[in-house]
Amino acid sequence: MAQLVLYTVVIAFLAYLGINDFAIYISLITLVYLVTIITAHPLPPGARGVANVITAILVAVFLYFAVMRILQILGVAVV
């Protein structure tokens, strides 16, 4: 329930600011997810495995966007 409220607040605030960059949305949603999962100890064993898989996927997507942004700032051409 806390995740739903936090996601709604983050998305509404970014929309209010007029941010249209998908990478920023993904980055902040990933941050909210990680914080809420870390504070939700202990998770049942089955839920912990699912949370670990989701965490790995979200961190990989976040790193992709972060690396693309860094390369863009450095002026490196990305194919």
TIPAFI-106253 format. One record per atom (N, C-alpha, C): residue in one letter; x, y, z. Coordinates in steps of 0.001 Angstrom, whole numbers, plus 524288, in hexadecimal, padded with zeros to 5 digits. Example, Ala and Ser with C-alpha at 12.3 -4.5 7.8 and 13.67 -1.06 7.14 Angstrom:
REM residues 2
a833867E9C681E78
a8300C7EE6C81E78
a833907F31C81E78
s832327F73681BA8
s835667FBDC81BE4
s832648001E81EBE
END
This chain:
REM residues 79
m8033C7FB5780000
m800008000080000
m80370804F380000
a807B2804A280305
a80B3C8091E80337
a80DA680A237FDDB
q80EF7805F47FB15
q8112E806A27F5DB
q80D5E8095E7F23F
l8088A807D17F264
l8049180A317EEFF
l80411810057F00B
v803F8811757F4FB
v80384816FD7F669
v8085E819FB7F4A1
l80CF4817CF7F59C
l811C581A787F418
l8125181AE17EE29
y810E9816AF7EB53
y8110D816F27E59A
y80D7D81B497E39C
t808D481B8F7E5C9
t8050E81F857E424
t8071E824FF7E527
v80966825CC7E9B3
v80B8182AEE7EB12
v80FFD82C657E760
v8138A828BD7E677
v81813829D97E31E
v8164F82B047DD8A
i812E9827C17DB67
i81127828867D609
i80E0F82D9A7D57B
a80AB582EAF7D940
a807AA833897D90F
a80B398384E7D96F
f80F21838157DCC5
f812B783C7D7DD5E
f815E683D577D86B
l817D0839167D60D
l81ACB839A47D134
l8176183BBA7CCCA
a81288839EA7CC9D
a80EEB83BEF7C8A9
a80DC7841AF7C998
y80D31843317CE88
y80C43848AF7CFE7
y810DA84C1B7CE22
l8159884A0E7CEAF
l81A3284CFC7CCFF
l81ACF84D117C712
g817D2849D57C461
g8180D849B37BEAF
g81C9B8468F7BC90
i81E74842DC7BF94
i822DF83FA47BDE8
i820DE83B5B7BA4C
n8232C83AFB7B5AD
n821858372A7B1CD
n8259F833007B0CD
d829DD833047B3BD
d82E1E82F507B2F2
d82CE382A2F7B5B8
f82C32826087B2AD
f82AE0820E17B4C4
f82F0481EE37B891
a833F6820207B798
a8383E81E4C7BAE9
a837BC820647C07E
i835F4825267C10C
i8354C827627C640
i830F8824967C930
y82CB5823667C67D
y82871820797C8F2
y82A5E81B1D7CACA
i82D1E818547C769
i82F14813217C8CA
i832E2813737CD5C
s8364D8174F7CD4F
s83A21817D67D17F
s83781818CB7D6C4
l833BD81C3E7D6EF
l8312F81D677DBE6
l82DA5818FC7DDB7
i82B0C816667DA1F
i827D2811EA7DB90
i82B4680D857DDA6
t82FD380CBD7DB43
t8338B808D97DD34
t8354E80A377E2B3
l8367F80F1D7E397
l8381C810D27E8C5
l833D880FE07ECD2
v82F03811327EB8B
v82AA3810487EF23
v82A0480A777F02C
y82A5C8074F7EC1E
y829CD801A37ECBE
y82DFD7FF797F062
l832E1800F07EF6E
l837267FEE77F2A3
l836A0800887F855
v8352B8055A7F948
v83496807347FEA8
v830298045B80168
t82BC58039D7FEC0
t8275A800FF8014D
t828667FB3580220
i82B257F8AE7FE89
i82C657F3227FF36
i8305A7F26780398
i834247F5D0803E0
i838207F56180804
i835A87F62380D5D
t831EA7F9A280DC1
t82F747FA9B812D4
t82B3F7F6A181429
a829D97F32C8108D
a825BA7EF4981178
a828097EA1081331
h82B5B7EA208171C
h82DA27E53B8191A
h82A4C7E32581D6D
p829C37DE5581E26
p82B677DA3681A86
p827147D8EF816AD
l8288D7D7FC811F5
l824E77D62780DFD
l824B37D03180E44
p8203E7CDF580CF1
p81FFD7C83C80CB0
p823E97C629808AA
p825C47C14D8094A
p829D27BF37805C5
p828707BF8E7FFF9
g823BF7BE4F7FE69
g8223D7BEA27F8E5
g8223A7C4357F6F3
a8205C7C7B97FA30
a8202A7CD3C7F8AE
a8259E7CF8F7F85B
r829347CDBF7FB92
r82E947CFBD7FB77
r831237CE707F63D
g830417C9BA7F439
g8327C7C8367EF2D
g8305B7CB8B7EABE
v82B417CC6F7EAC3
v828D77CFB87E6C5
v82AE27D54C7E73D
a82B597D7407EC03
a82D567DC907ECDA
a832F07DD107EAE7
n8361A7D9057EB9F
n83B817D9307E9BC
n83BC27D9627E3D1
v838647D66E7E133
v8384C7D6787DB74
v8368A7DBD47D979
i832657DDF07DBBF
i830817E31B7DA25
i834A67E73E7DB28
t837457E6D97DF99
t83B6A7EA937E0E7
t83FC97EA5F7DCE1
a841717E5C17DB65
a8459F7E5327D78A
a8440C7E7907D24E
i83F3F7E69E7D0A5
i83D607E8C47CBAF
i83D267EEB87CBE2
l83AFF7F0DB7D020
l83A907F68F7D092
l83FE57F92F7D0E3
v843837F6DC7D3AA
v848C37F91B7D404
v84B777F8EB7CEB0
a84AB37F4B27CBC8
a84CFC7F4577C68E
a84AC97F88D7C2F1
v845AC7F96B7C31B
v843417FD7F7BFE3
v84532802E17C197
f84583803B97C6B1
f8477F808AE7C8C1
f84D1A809A37C6E2
l8506A805A27C738
l855D68063A7C586
l85634807587BFB0
y852D7804E87BC9A
y852C4805F67B702
y851BC80BBF7B5FA
f84D9780DD87B876
f84C4A813577B7AB
f85095816EE7B9C8
a852EF815797BE28
a8571E818AE7C060
a85BDD818CC7BCC4
v85D5D814567BAB3
v861D7814167B724
v860B38171E7B222
m85BFE816987B00D
m85A958197F7AB52
m85AD981F627AC4C
r859098210A7B0DB
r85927826A07B225
r85EC68288E7B2B4
i86217825827B540
i86799826FB7B5EB
i86A46827547B0A1
l86948823807AD41
l86B9E823A87A807
l869AE828567A4F0
q864BB829B27A5A5
q8629482E3E7A2FE
q865468333D7A4E5
i866218339E7A9F4
i868C9838367AC1D
i86E59838967AA33
l870F6834197A9CB
l87663834097A7EE
l876D6834C27A214
g872788348779F55
g872848354D799B6
g8742183082796A7
v873C382BFA79907
v875298271A79665
v8707F825597931D
a871838240078E3A
a86D5D8223478ACD
a86BDD81CA078C3E
v866C581BCF78D09
v864D3816A478E58
v861EA81472789AD
v8635380FC378834
v860EB80D4B783A5
v85BA580B32784FF
END
